[in-house]
Amino acid sequence: MSAEPLVLPEPEIQWKLPPRGRVGMFGLIAAEAAIFTIFVVAYLFYIGKSVTGPTPREILRVPIFFTICLLSSSVTIHFAVKALSGGNIRAFALRWILTIALGAAFLAGTVREWRHLIYDEGLTIRTNLFGTTYYSLVGLHAFHVTVGLIALATVSLFSLLGYVRDEHAEPVGVLSLYWHFVDAVWVVVFTVVYVIGR
Amino acid sequence: MSTDAMPWPRSQPGARSFPEKLHEWVTTVDHKRLGIMYIVYGLVFLLVGGIEATILRIQLMYPQNDFVSPQVFNRLFTMHGTTMIFFMAMPLVFGFANYLIPLMIGARDMAFPRLNAFSFWLTAFGGIFLYFSFLGANGLYGAGNAPDVGWFAYAPLTSRTFSPGHSTDYWTLALLVSGFGSIGTAINILATVVCMRCPGMTLAKMPLFVWLCFVMGGLVILAVSPLSAAQIMLLIDRYLGGHFFDTQAGGSAVVWMHFFWVFGHPEVYVLVLPAFASASEIIPVFSRKPIFGYPIMVAATVAIAFISLSVWAHHMFTVGMNSNGNIFFVVSTMAIAVPTGIKIFNWLATMWGGKIDFETPMLFCTAFLFQFLFAGLTGIMLGSAPFDWQLGNSYFVVAHFHYVIVGAIVFCLFAAFYYWFPKMSGMMYNEALGKLHFVLFFIGFHLTFDVMHIPGLLGMPRRIYTYEPGRGWDTLNLIVTIGAFFQGLGILVFVFNLLWSYFFGEAAGSDPWDAWTLEWSTASPPPAYNFAVIPAVRSRRPLWDLKHPEDPDWRYE
């Protein structure tokens, strides 16, 4: 029952814990995965329950090219981070910008697809249940791609100004985790919307 | 060195003007200040939600009473539920977790201090936003003010047709915003526990409080995210003309129920795990024994978290599921009684043979043990589908979940208040007033919530505005209301005790309870940097080792 703070022994143990950025990102990914799960479940549950047309089979076209773009961006970002931790800044910048280009191409593909659906097919978010679930799920994913692109572009801006060095491999690697997650979600969304739902 | 020869600069504590202090609190990223702000914020909403509950009880005191209008009654029970869960219990739980976890694991702050501040302000903004609906939700429609759709806001009540104006939008956005705040704090708690532990503190040496809050953080991530997703869908329905919950366009109202309860049931465990966490620290200290069965306590906690994710549809037996669904959710609901039972036995075994000291925190914890057991028993009754078909949506259900939330969670939170108040404020609370609070609140609690089961059994539905005389509910409802006043009186004593002790109490010293975890090794209140030297630990009770070098714990663990 002393009033004075007790003095604790000095650390003497070998002690290494995981980097907090990585753990925080895994937490965020878990939360995002839970959000996507709910939207995916809603999509699956509402397949074929629309009271009016158009149906997915009539109007959806499978975006194979843009899917390849997005998935290959996971490969380029992986090698970009690898180049950065190896100290090769130039290769990092090139691969990083290639990743952004591939991501942007995917987003452009979504824009094209939505434009086609809205103007040519007359499908909006309020047309029927398919429209509601389709635009919500694909839109939620596109929103995450957009956020990822903004983050990637910020890094590439720093990189062009010469601020990114090999000691930044860890935080840049954490950002790449998010991008891998966005790509992995697309695999699920693609399967649900264009394979099962069609 | 005389003090008048060398005047302190204006940065000396206590010499700052009010705007400077305010600025310091608003811009702080210190986990202790954020923790205290969470707690004060939760306390304010405890009072607000309590006043709402009291008005509800006055309305139901006599048959055919018209103390408030039916419209106001609907708004009040919606606001009472939403406030108590999202803006009383969650902030209090997060406040204690925020304040104590870094201190208990020997860290100087949370893993992400700025995310911590951001999350707090999101939660704070959410609550203020919800209450702004009293003024702002009228919109151009002149249609009601505060949300009146019930705290689980079943479709189609929330559709534009049945809920014109903006009241439901305020409810949705407030929960969405504060939900993002909760997810941020949960991520922070996980990262702090994984990455910030002091040397020697392996996972198996963490205080149980930290372990339980860690599991709570994981559960928040898995439970609150679905709620956020469902709120986004509701916003899409209301603002963009979507059809998620619009049955006329093929949507389903039952899907909203599933999505809400996928959040709603784990949420109970999000709240009760930190309550268990406090009990797991307080009971050993006041029994003068280490916790019984530490590894089993951890395992039971993780088991509760897992099982709690698969029981949600026991809230929906009356909605109608097929028999496979009913059986699955009955069995999983029963299964959760096993790990919770293990916990109760472990706490009892900790007390067994101990030198028990019934200070206020221990009184609240002891009452918690019995009340939580009883709440669990009525939970098993309601968890059996046939019984639930009879009593679903009756006052029996209301009595059951208030027994959990007040009898277990709020009692443990009060215990935590009294136990850690000396650490947070540096002052000792008044023990006599603390005991008075316990007695008043204990009597009030049992008058209200024991008796409330009976009108439920007699067929009184929940959320009714009033009732006919002569159904056998009259006297019971009067007793329930009288109990509510006892509880209110207890809370007034509590608030007075906190304020009075803070300003006029005696200094508590750094370790008033002769406790064993690291937060008691630093000054009360702790300095901004927590520990001058980052400590190293060798057992679950580092301060015991320090105080008893002749017989340290690490020899046996």
Interface residues (C-beta under 8 A of the other chain):
Chain A: M1 S2 A3 E4 P5 L6 V7 L8 P9 E10 P11 E12 I13 W15 L17 P18 P19 R20 V23 G24 G27 L28 A30 A31 E32 A34 I35 F36 T37 I38 F39 A42 F45 Y46 K49 S50 V51 T52 I125 R126 N128 L129 T132 T133 S136 L140
Chain B: G106 A111 F112 L115 I183 A186 I187 N188 L190 A191 T192 V194 C195 M196 R197 C198 P199 G200 G217 G218 I221 L222 V224 S225 P226 S228 A229 A230 I232 M233 I236 D237 L240 G241 G242 H243 F244 Q248 A249 G250 G251 S252 V255 F259 V262 A507 G509 S510 D511 P512 D514 L518 S521 T522 A523 F531 V533 I534 P535 A536 P542 L543 L546 K547
